[in-house]
Each structure stands twice: as structure tokens, then as C-alpha cells.
């Protein structure tokens, strides 16, 4: 059955009777009665919140708000609300309540007389000041009144407050002003605590830019993604400036700006977070040391075919973009036949477009086949020049040449011919 609220404070009597058409030798036990006392229920509910936004440091004022209400169904004459404050909180003021300095407790007589369900929430606020670092919890309790309270679990409520140290952290970043693609450089992150308190759980994070390869870092840590994170522990003001290095290799083909980003953080409150980030920029330029080479037979015979070879090597450190190898064939004495890659002369110059030449590509060779004119004697000297759109720190090695000395075929049927050589040069010819 459902008990009607109108019978609160009384009792419910239930009578039972049993009858039958057969004679009953003991009719006095054919009826029974049970009685149920009906209590008046008044569910008192208390909630406590911190209405001042955090985070909090020592010396901050904060406000607790306590609401107390009767959620019925009956009215009641409630007990008091008591709130013993933590020793780390100094009482400042309260609305409606009274403060006992000896017990460090605020007591609130919610209402004089009856508290009805229709009265709604009653509100009291307490203002305190923080005096220590830590997490502090104090519980306000609403004492039951003169009516049965069916749920005592909602008569009290804690309101934990965390008071953090105050530390002004300042981040810094350092990087070379300029660097060359393909070389190693060092980025440096710094952090300093300007106080007044220690900064627990200090961390220094560096976001590495793209176009670099991580090599090593202070403390042997490695990136997670592109972020290095150093655990600086509890950083005191006396510790001064702390530095953390990251060594990277710049991609050999990159030019432009590299900008590492540094962020510092801790579990302390920082009222100057605008100084917690820093960055530095390195302007990267390319420099590729190209070295040209040329080879040719030391000697040759007029009327034969020979091969001239041009070579180029990039000694780095950067990639050489737009690399070209040019060979100037001798102006006289030869006729072009073929060349590596199928290029043909423009005038007497062969040009090979190499594109981007890396240091890892090693030595690159390019051949040109020529016919020596049948009547030519003397020196043939092809000239090789290498170039690129990338700056070269040693341009003196960008040209090379080689010389072939050409003689005429040995005369036939002459006893005066030097039998040890099949070639005769003009200064050596003898006639009988």
C-alpha cells in the first residue's frame, strides 16, 4: 500500500478476520490486528561549492556557498549547519552564519522555527583567505530536525580547494642566426623561475621545425613526434637559468627559416603566462662545393676515334640545384660522334643537365666520342665546366681540362721508323 501523507504522525491499524461454515471450537482467534506507526519524513539536503574561480595561491580570498533545503514531504524544525574550516584557511566573513574562533567553525541556524519544502534553498556564503600550499577539504553538515530524515547521505558536502605555489616562469630559445643546409646545428631551450615560490613539476618542451633530422639532446631524450620534453623537476628561484640543447641536421635540400618553439609549464600558478613561450629563427642558405674533372687519352693517332670524359662531384654540404656539366670540345681537329645521354653540341659545347646533385650521389661521369681529323697533329684539350644555381664556396674547382697529344700514323715501308711505337710525331719523322 501507499501511505497517505495525511496520516503522518499517527498509526495505521490493519484488522483480519476469518470465517467458515464449519463449527469453530475457538472463535476467539479468528481475528487479528497489526499496527504500523507512520513517521513524518523531512529529507534535509545540503550542498557546498566554491564560487570563486581558481586557480588559487597563498593570500587569495575565496568564497564558499552553502545551500540548505527541506525536500519534504513534511515540514521540520531543522538543526544547524556547521562548517569547521581547515587550519590553512583564515576566516574573513560570512552571511547569516556566526564564527567561533576557538573552534574555527562557522555555525548557521538555517531558520527559526519550521522549514517547509516550499521554502526552497536557503543560502549562506563564507569568505576565507588561503595561507598554505596544498589541497584542503572541509565538510559542511546539516543536522537533522525533529522529523525523520530518510537519507542522511545528502546532509553533508565537502568542497576541496587546491592552493598552488606562485612561480613566474620565463622561457627562452636560442638558435644560430644563419646556417648552411646539410650541416648540424644546435637549438637551445632555457627556463628561469622568477619566483616567489618553487615551481614543482616543471617541464620544458621544444617543438622542432620541419626539414631537420634529430641527432641528440641534453639528457639523452628523444622526440615524441616532433616534440622534445625535458622534466626539470622542482625549479627554484635560486637555480637560475637552466638550458637544454637539441642537435639537429638540416636537410641538405632545404633553404628558408627554421623556427623551434619552446614552452615551459609547471604545477605552480603563473600569473605571467605570456612569458612561457619563446622561439628563435635560423635562416638557412645552401652551399654546395662542386668539383669538376676531365680525362682524355694521353696520346692518340690522327684519323681515329677517342673519348673525352667530364666528371662532377658534390662535396656538400648542401644539395646542388640546377647542376649543369659543360664540355667545350676542341675548336679544330675533331668531329663530334656521340655523347652520354644523346646530347649534341651547340656550337662546340656539349651541356648535360644533371638537375639536383646530392653529396650522396658521388662521382658522375659524362662521355663524348669524337673522330680526330686524319691530317691533324698536336694537342687536343677539352674544357669542362660545372655550375649550379646553388652557391659554391670553392668555385676554383669548377673547371678542368685534359690534353691528348695527336700524332700521325707511322710511315709504311721505311726502315728509319722507330719500331717501338706505332705513332710518329712531326718532330720525330725521319726519311731515308
FIZAVO-914214 format. One record per residue (C-alpha): residue number from 1; x, y, z. Coordinates in nm, 2 decimals, decimal comma. Layout:
BEGIN
@nr: NUM x: X y: Y z: Z
...
END
This chain:
BEGIN
@nr: 1 x: 0,00 y: 0,00 z: 0,00
@nr: 2 x: 0,10 y: 0,36 z: -0,04
@nr: 3 x: 0,08 y: 0,56 z: 0,29
@nr: 4 x: -0,11 y: 0,88 z: 0,26
@nr: 5 x: 0,07 y: 1,19 z: 0,38
@nr: 6 x: -0,24 y: 1,29 z: 0,58
@nr: 7 x: -0,18 y: 1,01 z: 0,83
@nr: 8 x: 0,18 y: 1,12 z: 0,91
@nr: 9 x: 0,24 y: 1,11 z: 1,29
@nr: 10 x: -0,03 y: 0,85 z: 1,36
@nr: 11 x: -0,05 y: 0,48 z: 1,31
@nr: 12 x: -0,23 y: 0,25 z: 1,06
@nr: 13 x: -0,44 y: -0,03 z: 1,20
@nr: 14 x: -0,49 y: -0,34 z: 0,99
@nr: 15 x: -0,76 y: -0,60 z: 1,11
@nr: 16 x: -0,80 y: -0,95 z: 0,97
@nr: 17 x: -1,10 y: -1,19 z: 1,02
@nr: 18 x: -1,15 y: -1,54 z: 0,90
@nr: 19 x: -1,49 y: -1,73 z: 0,89
@nr: 20 x: -1,61 y: -2,07 z: 0,77
@nr: 21 x: -1,94 y: -2,26 z: 0,76
@nr: 22 x: -1,79 y: -2,54 z: 0,98
@nr: 23 x: -1,82 y: -2,50 z: 1,35
@nr: 24 x: -1,50 y: -2,34 z: 1,51
@nr: 25 x: -1,42 y: -2,46 z: 1,86
@nr: 26 x: -1,21 y: -2,14 z: 1,93
@nr: 27 x: -1,37 y: -1,84 z: 1,75
@nr: 28 x: -1,16 y: -1,60 z: 1,97
@nr: 29 x: -0,85 y: -1,65 z: 1,75
@nr: 30 x: -1,04 y: -1,58 z: 1,42
@nr: 31 x: -0,94 y: -1,21 z: 1,42
@nr: 32 x: -0,61 y: -1,03 z: 1,44
@nr: 33 x: -0,49 y: -0,67 z: 1,43
@nr: 34 x: -0,15 y: -0,52 z: 1,34
@nr: 35 x: -0,04 y: -0,15 z: 1,39
@nr: 36 x: 0,21 y: 0,05 z: 1,19
@nr: 37 x: 0,34 y: 0,38 z: 1,31
@nr: 38 x: 0,37 y: 0,64 z: 1,04
@nr: 39 x: 0,66 y: 0,88 z: 1,07
@nr: 40 x: 0,67 y: 1,23 z: 0,94
@nr: 41 x: 0,96 y: 1,24 z: 0,68
@nr: 42 x: 1,16 y: 1,55 z: 0,60
@nr: 43 x: 1,47 y: 1,50 z: 0,38
@nr: 44 x: 1,72 y: 1,77 z: 0,45
@nr: 45 x: 1,98 y: 1,84 z: 0,18
@nr: 46 x: 2,30 y: 2,04 z: 0,19
@nr: 47 x: 2,53 y: 2,14 z: -0,10
@nr: 48 x: 2,85 y: 2,33 z: -0,08
@nr: 49 x: 3,05 y: 2,48 z: -0,36
@nr: 50 x: 3,35 y: 2,71 z: -0,42
@nr: 51 x: 3,21 y: 3,00 z: -0,63
@nr: 52 x: 3,54 y: 3,19 z: -0,67
@nr: 53 x: 3,72 y: 3,08 z: -0,99
@nr: 54 x: 4,07 y: 2,93 z: -0,94
@nr: 55 x: 4,35 y: 2,86 z: -0,95
@nr: 56 x: 4,44 y: 2,98 z: -0,60
@nr: 57 x: 4,77 y: 3,09 z: -0,45
@nr: 58 x: 4,86 y: 3,18 z: -0,09
@nr: 59 x: 4,68 y: 3,51 z: 0,01
@nr: 60 x: 4,39 y: 3,46 z: -0,23
@nr: 61 x: 4,03 y: 3,52 z: -0,09
@nr: 62 x: 3,77 y: 3,26 z: -0,19
@nr: 63 x: 3,40 y: 3,22 z: -0,13
@nr: 64 x: 3,22 y: 2,90 z: -0,02
@nr: 65 x: 2,84 y: 2,89 z: -0,09
@nr: 66 x: 2,62 y: 2,66 z: 0,12
@nr: 67 x: 2,26 y: 2,59 z: 0,03
@nr: 68 x: 2,03 y: 2,41 z: 0,27
@nr: 69 x: 1,68 y: 2,30 z: 0,20
@nr: 70 x: 1,40 y: 2,07 z: 0,30
@nr: 71 x: 1,29 y: 1,84 z: 0,02
@nr: 72 x: 1,00 y: 1,71 z: 0,23
@nr: 73 x: 0,75 y: 1,58 z: 0,22
@nr: 74 x: 0,69 y: 1,70 z: 0,58
@nr: 75 x: 0,79 y: 2,03 z: 0,74
@nr: 76 x: 1,06 y: 2,02 z: 1,01
@nr: 77 x: 1,24 y: 2,22 z: 1,27
@nr: 78 x: 1,59 y: 2,16 z: 1,13
@nr: 79 x: 1,92 y: 2,16 z: 1,32
@nr: 80 x: 2,21 y: 2,39 z: 1,25
@nr: 81 x: 2,46 y: 2,39 z: 0,96
@nr: 82 x: 2,82 y: 2,36 z: 1,09
@nr: 83 x: 3,13 y: 2,42 z: 0,88
@nr: 84 x: 3,47 y: 2,36 z: 1,06
@nr: 85 x: 3,72 y: 2,55 z: 0,84
@nr: 86 x: 4,07 y: 2,40 z: 0,77
@nr: 87 x: 4,35 y: 2,55 z: 0,97
@nr: 88 x: 4,51 y: 2,66 z: 0,64
@nr: 89 x: 4,21 y: 2,90 z: 0,59
@nr: 90 x: 4,17 y: 3,23 z: 0,77
@nr: 91 x: 3,81 y: 3,33 z: 0,83
@nr: 92 x: 3,72 y: 3,67 z: 0,68
@nr: 93 x: 3,34 y: 3,69 z: 0,68
@nr: 94 x: 3,01 y: 3,51 z: 0,64
@nr: 95 x: 2,65 y: 3,59 z: 0,55
@nr: 96 x: 2,39 y: 3,47 z: 0,81
@nr: 97 x: 2,64 y: 3,24 z: 1,00
@nr: 98 x: 2,84 y: 3,31 z: 1,31
@nr: 99 x: 3,21 y: 3,23 z: 1,35
@nr: 100 x: 3,37 y: 3,07 z: 1,66
@nr: 101 x: 3,74 y: 3,15 z: 1,66
@nr: 102 x: 3,81 y: 2,89 z: 1,93
@nr: 103 x: 3,68 y: 2,60 z: 1,72
@nr: 104 x: 3,75 y: 2,77 z: 1,38
@nr: 105 x: 3,39 y: 2,68 z: 1,29
@nr: 106 x: 3,10 y: 2,87 z: 1,12
@nr: 107 x: 2,76 y: 2,78 z: 1,25
@nr: 108 x: 2,43 y: 2,87 z: 1,07
@nr: 109 x: 2,08 y: 2,85 z: 1,22
@nr: 110 x: 1,91 y: 2,80 z: 0,88
@nr: 111 x: 1,56 y: 2,91 z: 1,00
@nr: 112 x: 1,40 y: 2,99 z: 1,33
@nr: 113 x: 1,10 y: 2,75 z: 1,36
@nr: 114 x: 0,97 y: 2,54 z: 1,07
@nr: 115 x: 1,14 y: 2,48 z: 0,74
@nr: 116 x: 0,88 y: 2,39 z: 0,47
@nr: 117 x: 0,95 y: 2,21 z: 0,15
@nr: 118 x: 0,80 y: 2,51 z: -0,03
@nr: 119 x: 1,06 y: 2,75 z: 0,13
@nr: 120 x: 1,32 y: 2,63 z: -0,13
@nr: 121 x: 1,70 y: 2,66 z: -0,08
@nr: 122 x: 1,84 y: 2,88 z: 0,19
@nr: 123 x: 2,19 y: 3,03 z: 0,12
@nr: 124 x: 2,49 y: 3,12 z: 0,32
@nr: 125 x: 2,83 y: 3,23 z: 0,20
@nr: 126 x: 3,17 y: 3,22 z: 0,38
@nr: 127 x: 3,48 y: 3,41 z: 0,27
@nr: 128 x: 3,82 y: 3,28 z: 0,37
@nr: 129 x: 4,18 y: 3,36 z: 0,29
@nr: 130 x: 4,44 y: 3,09 z: 0,19
@nr: 131 x: 4,75 y: 3,06 z: 0,40
@nr: 132 x: 4,93 y: 2,75 z: 0,27
@nr: 133 x: 5,00 y: 2,54 z: -0,03
@nr: 134 x: 4,81 y: 2,21 z: -0,07
@nr: 135 x: 4,47 y: 2,06 z: -0,12
@nr: 136 x: 4,23 y: 2,13 z: 0,16
@nr: 137 x: 3,88 y: 1,98 z: 0,22
@nr: 138 x: 3,62 y: 2,09 z: 0,48
@nr: 139 x: 3,28 y: 1,95 z: 0,51
@nr: 140 x: 2,96 y: 2,14 z: 0,60
@nr: 141 x: 2,69 y: 1,93 z: 0,77
@nr: 142 x: 2,31 y: 1,99 z: 0,81
@nr: 143 x: 2,19 y: 1,84 z: 1,14
@nr: 144 x: 1,85 y: 1,66 z: 1,12
@nr: 145 x: 1,55 y: 1,82 z: 1,28
@nr: 146 x: 1,26 y: 1,69 z: 1,47
@nr: 147 x: 1,13 y: 1,48 z: 1,19
@nr: 148 x: 1,26 y: 1,16 z: 1,04
@nr: 149 x: 1,53 y: 1,22 z: 0,77
@nr: 150 x: 1,52 y: 0,93 z: 0,53
@nr: 151 x: 1,86 y: 1,00 z: 0,36
@nr: 152 x: 2,14 y: 1,13 z: 0,58
@nr: 153 x: 2,40 y: 1,09 z: 0,30
@nr: 154 x: 2,29 y: 1,42 z: 0,14
@nr: 155 x: 2,31 y: 1,61 z: 0,47
@nr: 156 x: 2,68 y: 1,70 z: 0,42
@nr: 157 x: 2,91 y: 1,80 z: 0,14
@nr: 158 x: 3,29 y: 1,86 z: 0,11
@nr: 159 x: 3,44 y: 2,13 z: -0,11
@nr: 160 x: 3,80 y: 2,06 z: -0,18
@nr: 161 x: 4,03 y: 2,35 z: -0,27
@nr: 162 x: 4,38 y: 2,33 z: -0,41
@nr: 163 x: 4,62 y: 2,61 z: -0,33
@nr: 164 x: 4,92 y: 2,62 z: -0,56
@nr: 165 x: 5,26 y: 2,79 z: -0,54
@nr: 166 x: 5,31 y: 3,11 z: -0,74
@nr: 167 x: 5,61 y: 3,10 z: -0,98
@nr: 168 x: 5,68 y: 3,33 z: -1,27
@nr: 169 x: 5,84 y: 3,10 z: -1,53
@nr: 170 x: 6,02 y: 3,26 z: -1,82
@nr: 171 x: 6,10 y: 3,06 z: -2,14
@nr: 172 x: 6,38 y: 3,13 z: -2,38
@nr: 173 x: 6,50 y: 3,00 z: -2,71
@nr: 174 x: 6,83 y: 3,03 z: -2,90
@nr: 175 x: 6,94 y: 2,92 z: -3,24
@nr: 176 x: 7,22 y: 3,02 z: -3,48
@nr: 177 x: 7,13 y: 3,33 z: -3,69
@nr: 178 x: 7,23 y: 3,16 z: -4,01
@nr: 179 x: 7,33 y: 2,80 z: -4,11
@nr: 180 x: 7,40 y: 2,60 z: -4,42
@nr: 181 x: 7,17 y: 2,32 z: -4,55
@nr: 182 x: 7,32 y: 1,98 z: -4,48
@nr: 183 x: 7,51 y: 2,08 z: -4,16
@nr: 184 x: 7,44 y: 2,02 z: -3,79
@nr: 185 x: 7,32 y: 2,30 z: -3,56
@nr: 186 x: 7,21 y: 2,33 z: -3,20
@nr: 187 x: 6,88 y: 2,47 z: -3,08
@nr: 188 x: 6,87 y: 2,57 z: -2,71
@nr: 189 x: 6,57 y: 2,60 z: -2,48
@nr: 190 x: 6,60 y: 2,79 z: -2,15
@nr: 191 x: 6,38 y: 2,84 z: -1,84
@nr: 192 x: 6,41 y: 3,05 z: -1,53
@nr: 193 x: 6,19 y: 3,08 z: -1,23
@nr: 194 x: 6,15 y: 3,44 z: -1,11
@nr: 195 x: 5,96 y: 3,32 z: -0,80
@nr: 196 x: 5,85 y: 3,39 z: -0,54
@nr: 197 x: 5,77 y: 3,01 z: -0,49
@nr: 198 x: 5,93 y: 2,70 z: -0,61
@nr: 199 x: 5,78 y: 2,56 z: -0,93
@nr: 200 x: 5,70 y: 2,18 z: -0,89
@nr: 201 x: 5,68 y: 1,95 z: -1,20
@nr: 202 x: 5,85 y: 2,20 z: -1,43
@nr: 203 x: 5,86 y: 2,08 z: -1,79
@nr: 204 x: 6,04 y: 2,23 z: -2,09
@nr: 205 x: 5,91 y: 2,14 z: -2,43
@nr: 206 x: 6,07 y: 2,22 z: -2,77
@nr: 207 x: 5,88 y: 2,17 z: -3,09
@nr: 208 x: 6,14 y: 2,10 z: -3,36
@nr: 209 x: 6,07 y: 2,26 z: -3,70
@nr: 210 x: 6,03 y: 2,05 z: -4,02
@nr: 211 x: 6,32 y: 2,00 z: -4,25
@nr: 212 x: 6,55 y: 1,88 z: -3,98
@nr: 213 x: 6,66 y: 1,54 z: -3,85
@nr: 214 x: 6,70 y: 1,49 z: -3,48
@nr: 215 x: 7,05 y: 1,39 z: -3,37
@nr: 216 x: 7,08 y: 1,41 z: -2,99
@nr: 217 x: 6,96 y: 1,62 z: -2,69
@nr: 218 x: 7,06 y: 1,70 z: -2,34
@nr: 219 x: 6,98 y: 1,41 z: -2,11
@nr: 220 x: 6,96 y: 1,16 z: -2,40
@nr: 221 x: 6,59 y: 1,22 z: -2,45
@nr: 222 x: 6,43 y: 1,16 z: -2,80
@nr: 223 x: 6,13 y: 1,34 z: -2,96
@nr: 224 x: 5,77 y: 1,21 z: -2,94
@nr: 225 x: 5,65 y: 1,32 z: -3,27
@nr: 226 x: 5,85 y: 1,64 z: -3,33
@nr: 227 x: 5,84 y: 1,75 z: -2,96
@nr: 228 x: 6,13 y: 1,71 z: -2,71
@nr: 229 x: 6,02 y: 1,74 z: -2,34
@nr: 230 x: 6,26 y: 1,78 z: -2,06
@nr: 231 x: 6,15 y: 1,72 z: -1,70
@nr: 232 x: 6,31 y: 1,99 z: -1,49
@nr: 233 x: 6,16 y: 1,87 z: -1,16
@nr: 234 x: 6,11 y: 2,14 z: -0,89
@nr: 235 x: 6,27 y: 2,46 z: -1,02
@nr: 236 x: 6,37 y: 2,70 z: -0,76
@nr: 237 x: 6,44 y: 3,07 z: -0,80
@nr: 238 x: 6,79 y: 3,01 z: -0,68
@nr: 239 x: 6,86 y: 2,76 z: -0,96
@nr: 240 x: 6,88 y: 3,04 z: -1,21
@nr: 241 x: 6,88 y: 2,99 z: -1,58
@nr: 242 x: 6,85 y: 2,63 z: -1,70
@nr: 243 x: 6,95 y: 2,53 z: -2,05
@nr: 244 x: 6,86 y: 2,23 z: -2,27
@nr: 245 x: 7,02 y: 2,16 z: -2,61
@nr: 246 x: 6,89 y: 1,97 z: -2,91
@nr: 247 x: 7,13 y: 1,89 z: -3,20
@nr: 248 x: 6,97 y: 1,85 z: -3,55
@nr: 249 x: 7,09 y: 1,81 z: -3,90
@nr: 250 x: 6,94 y: 2,04 z: -4,16
@nr: 251 x: 6,80 y: 1,87 z: -4,47
@nr: 252 x: 7,06 y: 1,92 z: -4,75
@nr: 253 x: 6,79 y: 2,04 z: -4,99
@nr: 254 x: 6,63 y: 2,30 z: -4,76
@nr: 255 x: 6,65 y: 2,67 z: -4,77
@nr: 256 x: 6,45 y: 2,92 z: -4,56
@nr: 257 x: 6,37 y: 2,98 z: -4,19
@nr: 258 x: 6,39 y: 2,72 z: -3,91
@nr: 259 x: 6,20 y: 2,82 z: -3,60
@nr: 260 x: 6,20 y: 2,60 z: -3,29
@nr: 261 x: 5,92 y: 2,67 z: -3,04
@nr: 262 x: 5,98 y: 2,65 z: -2,66
@nr: 263 x: 5,71 y: 2,62 z: -2,40
@nr: 264 x: 5,76 y: 2,59 z: -2,02
@nr: 265 x: 5,50 y: 2,48 z: -1,77
@nr: 266 x: 5,46 y: 2,36 z: -1,41
@nr: 267 x: 5,20 y: 2,28 z: -1,15
@nr: 268 x: 5,26 y: 2,62 z: -0,99
@nr: 269 x: 5,03 y: 2,91 z: -1,08
@nr: 270 x: 5,19 y: 3,16 z: -1,32
@nr: 271 x: 5,03 y: 3,50 z: -1,32
@nr: 272 x: 5,25 y: 3,60 z: -1,62
@nr: 273 x: 5,19 y: 3,32 z: -1,87
@nr: 274 x: 5,28 y: 3,55 z: -2,16
@nr: 275 x: 5,64 y: 3,47 z: -2,09
@nr: 276 x: 5,60 y: 3,09 z: -2,10
@nr: 277 x: 5,66 y: 3,07 z: -2,48
@nr: 278 x: 5,96 y: 3,16 z: -2,69
@nr: 279 x: 6,11 y: 3,10 z: -3,03
@nr: 280 x: 6,42 y: 3,16 z: -3,23
@nr: 281 x: 6,49 y: 3,16 z: -3,61
@nr: 282 x: 6,78 y: 3,03 z: -3,81
@nr: 283 x: 6,80 y: 3,15 z: -4,18
@nr: 284 x: 6,92 y: 2,85 z: -4,38
@nr: 285 x: 7,12 y: 2,90 z: -4,71
@nr: 286 x: 7,25 y: 2,64 z: -4,94
@nr: 287 x: 7,62 y: 2,59 z: -5,03
@nr: 288 x: 7,75 y: 2,31 z: -5,25
@nr: 289 x: 8,12 y: 2,26 z: -5,33
@nr: 290 x: 8,12 y: 2,13 z: -5,69
@nr: 291 x: 8,44 y: 1,98 z: -5,83
@nr: 292 x: 8,49 y: 1,93 z: -6,20
@nr: 293 x: 8,71 y: 1,67 z: -6,36
@nr: 294 x: 8,82 y: 1,59 z: -6,72
@nr: 295 x: 9,00 y: 1,29 z: -6,87
@nr: 296 x: 9,13 y: 1,22 z: -7,22
@nr: 297 x: 9,38 y: 0,97 z: -7,37
@nr: 298 x: 9,73 y: 1,08 z: -7,32
@nr: 299 x: 9,81 y: 1,01 z: -7,69
@nr: 300 x: 9,61 y: 0,93 z: -8,00
@nr: 301 x: 9,65 y: 0,89 z: -8,37
@nr: 302 x: 9,51 y: 1,12 z: -8,63
@nr: 303 x: 9,21 y: 0,96 z: -8,80
@nr: 304 x: 9,10 y: 0,76 z: -8,50
@nr: 305 x: 8,81 y: 0,78 z: -8,26
@nr: 306 x: 8,87 y: 0,88 z: -7,89
@nr: 307 x: 8,65 y: 0,95 z: -7,58
@nr: 308 x: 8,67 y: 1,26 z: -7,37
@nr: 309 x: 8,51 y: 1,23 z: -7,02
@nr: 310 x: 8,37 y: 1,50 z: -6,79
@nr: 311 x: 8,31 y: 1,43 z: -6,42
@nr: 312 x: 8,15 y: 1,62 z: -6,14
@nr: 313 x: 8,12 y: 1,56 z: -5,77
@nr: 314 x: 7,93 y: 1,75 z: -5,50
@nr: 315 x: 8,13 y: 1,77 z: -5,18
@nr: 316 x: 7,84 y: 1,93 z: -5,00
@nr: 317 x: 7,72 y: 2,01 z: -4,75
@nr: 318 x: 7,40 y: 2,11 z: -4,94
@nr: 319 x: 7,24 y: 1,97 z: -5,25
@nr: 320 x: 7,33 y: 2,15 z: -5,57
@nr: 321 x: 7,02 y: 2,25 z: -5,75
@nr: 322 x: 7,01 y: 2,31 z: -6,13
@nr: 323 x: 7,35 y: 2,14 z: -6,18
@nr: 324 x: 7,49 y: 2,15 z: -6,54
@nr: 325 x: 7,81 y: 2,00 z: -6,69
@nr: 326 x: 7,95 y: 2,17 z: -7,00
@nr: 327 x: 8,23 y: 2,03 z: -7,22
@nr: 328 x: 8,39 y: 2,26 z: -7,47
@nr: 329 x: 8,53 y: 2,04 z: -7,75
@nr: 330 x: 8,85 y: 2,15 z: -7,92
@nr: 331 x: 8,77 y: 2,41 z: -8,18
@nr: 332 x: 8,97 y: 2,22 z: -8,45
@nr: 333 x: 9,09 y: 1,88 z: -8,52
@nr: 334 x: 8,79 y: 1,67 z: -8,41
@nr: 335 x: 8,44 y: 1,59 z: -8,53
@nr: 336 x: 8,16 y: 1,50 z: -8,28
@nr: 337 x: 8,03 y: 1,15 z: -8,29
@nr: 338 x: 7,81 y: 1,09 z: -7,99
@nr: 339 x: 7,77 y: 1,16 z: -7,62
@nr: 340 x: 7,62 y: 1,02 z: -7,30
@nr: 341 x: 7,25 y: 1,09 z: -7,28
@nr: 342 x: 7,23 y: 1,16 z: -7,65
@nr: 343 x: 7,32 y: 1,53 z: -7,62
@nr: 344 x: 7,46 y: 1,71 z: -7,92
@nr: 345 x: 7,68 y: 2,02 z: -7,93
@nr: 346 x: 7,55 y: 2,37 z: -7,95
@nr: 347 x: 7,84 y: 2,52 z: -8,14
@nr: 348 x: 8,13 y: 2,32 z: -8,00
@nr: 349 x: 7,98 y: 2,29 z: -7,65
@nr: 350 x: 7,81 y: 1,98 z: -7,50
@nr: 351 x: 7,58 y: 2,05 z: -7,20
@nr: 352 x: 7,44 y: 1,79 z: -6,96
@nr: 353 x: 7,15 y: 1,89 z: -6,73
@nr: 354 x: 7,22 y: 1,70 z: -6,41
@nr: 355 x: 6,94 y: 1,86 z: -6,20
@nr: 356 x: 6,98 y: 1,83 z: -5,83
@nr: 357 x: 7,32 y: 1,67 z: -5,74
@nr: 358 x: 7,35 y: 1,55 z: -5,38
@nr: 359 x: 7,66 y: 1,47 z: -5,19
@nr: 360 x: 7,55 y: 1,10 z: -5,17
@nr: 361 x: 7,54 y: 1,08 z: -5,55
@nr: 362 x: 7,91 y: 1,06 z: -5,56
@nr: 363 x: 8,11 y: 1,10 z: -5,88
@nr: 364 x: 7,91 y: 1,15 z: -6,20
@nr: 365 x: 8,06 y: 1,09 z: -6,55
@nr: 366 x: 7,97 y: 1,21 z: -6,90
@nr: 367 x: 8,14 y: 1,08 z: -7,22
@nr: 368 x: 8,19 y: 1,25 z: -7,55
@nr: 369 x: 8,31 y: 1,04 z: -7,85
@nr: 370 x: 8,49 y: 1,23 z: -8,13
@nr: 371 x: 8,68 y: 1,15 z: -8,45
@nr: 372 x: 9,03 y: 1,31 z: -8,48
@nr: 373 x: 9,08 y: 1,46 z: -8,83
@nr: 374 x: 9,32 y: 1,25 z: -9,04
@nr: 375 x: 9,56 y: 1,53 z: -9,10
@nr: 376 x: 9,57 y: 1,67 z: -8,75
@nr: 377 x: 9,87 y: 1,67 z: -8,53
@nr: 378 x: 9,92 y: 1,85 z: -8,20
@nr: 379 x: 9,73 y: 1,88 z: -7,87
@nr: 380 x: 9,35 y: 1,84 z: -7,82
@nr: 381 x: 9,23 y: 1,99 z: -7,49
@nr: 382 x: 8,86 y: 1,96 z: -7,40
@nr: 383 x: 8,75 y: 2,21 z: -7,13
@nr: 384 x: 8,49 y: 2,10 z: -6,86
@nr: 385 x: 8,29 y: 2,35 z: -6,65
@nr: 386 x: 8,03 y: 2,26 z: -6,38
@nr: 387 x: 7,78 y: 2,50 z: -6,24
@nr: 388 x: 7,45 y: 2,51 z: -6,04
@nr: 389 x: 7,21 y: 2,76 z: -5,90
@nr: 390 x: 7,34 y: 2,69 z: -5,55
@nr: 391 x: 7,62 y: 2,90 z: -5,41
@nr: 392 x: 7,96 y: 2,73 z: -5,43
@nr: 393 x: 8,22 y: 2,81 z: -5,16
@nr: 394 x: 8,51 y: 2,68 z: -5,38
@nr: 395 x: 8,45 y: 2,79 z: -5,74
@nr: 396 x: 8,81 y: 2,75 z: -5,83
@nr: 397 x: 8,75 y: 2,37 z: -5,87
@nr: 398 x: 8,46 y: 2,42 z: -6,11
@nr: 399 x: 8,67 y: 2,39 z: -6,43
@nr: 400 x: 8,90 y: 2,12 z: -6,55
@nr: 401 x: 9,07 y: 2,01 z: -6,87
@nr: 402 x: 9,27 y: 1,72 z: -7,01
@nr: 403 x: 9,51 y: 1,70 z: -7,31
@nr: 404 x: 9,56 y: 1,44 z: -7,58
@nr: 405 x: 9,87 y: 1,46 z: -7,79
@nr: 406 x: 9,79 y: 1,36 z: -8,15
@nr: 407 x: 10,05 y: 1,21 z: -8,39
@nr: 408 x: 10,02 y: 1,09 z: -8,75
@nr: 409 x: 10,02 y: 0,72 z: -8,84
@nr: 410 x: 10,37 y: 0,56 z: -8,88
@nr: 411 x: 10,50 y: 0,57 z: -9,24
@nr: 412 x: 10,48 y: 0,25 z: -9,43
@nr: 413 x: 10,79 y: 0,07 z: -9,57
@nr: 414 x: 11,06 y: 0,28 z: -9,40
@nr: 415 x: 11,35 y: 0,13 z: -9,21
@nr: 416 x: 11,40 y: 0,46 z: -9,03
@nr: 417 x: 11,08 y: 0,42 z: -8,84
@nr: 418 x: 11,10 y: 0,37 z: -8,46
@nr: 419 x: 10,98 y: 0,01 z: -8,43
@nr: 420 x: 10,88 y: 0,05 z: -8,07
@nr: 421 x: 10,60 y: 0,29 z: -8,15
@nr: 422 x: 10,31 y: 0,28 z: -8,40
@nr: 423 x: 10,29 y: 0,66 z: -8,39
@nr: 424 x: 10,52 y: 0,93 z: -8,52
@nr: 425 x: 10,50 y: 1,28 z: -8,42
@nr: 426 x: 10,62 y: 1,56 z: -8,66
@nr: 427 x: 10,94 y: 1,63 z: -8,47
@nr: 428 x: 11,04 y: 1,27 z: -8,48
@nr: 429 x: 10,99 y: 1,19 z: -8,85
@nr: 430 x: 11,29 y: 1,08 z: -9,04
@nr: 431 x: 11,33 y: 1,00 z: -9,41
@nr: 432 x: 11,59 y: 0,79 z: -9,57
END
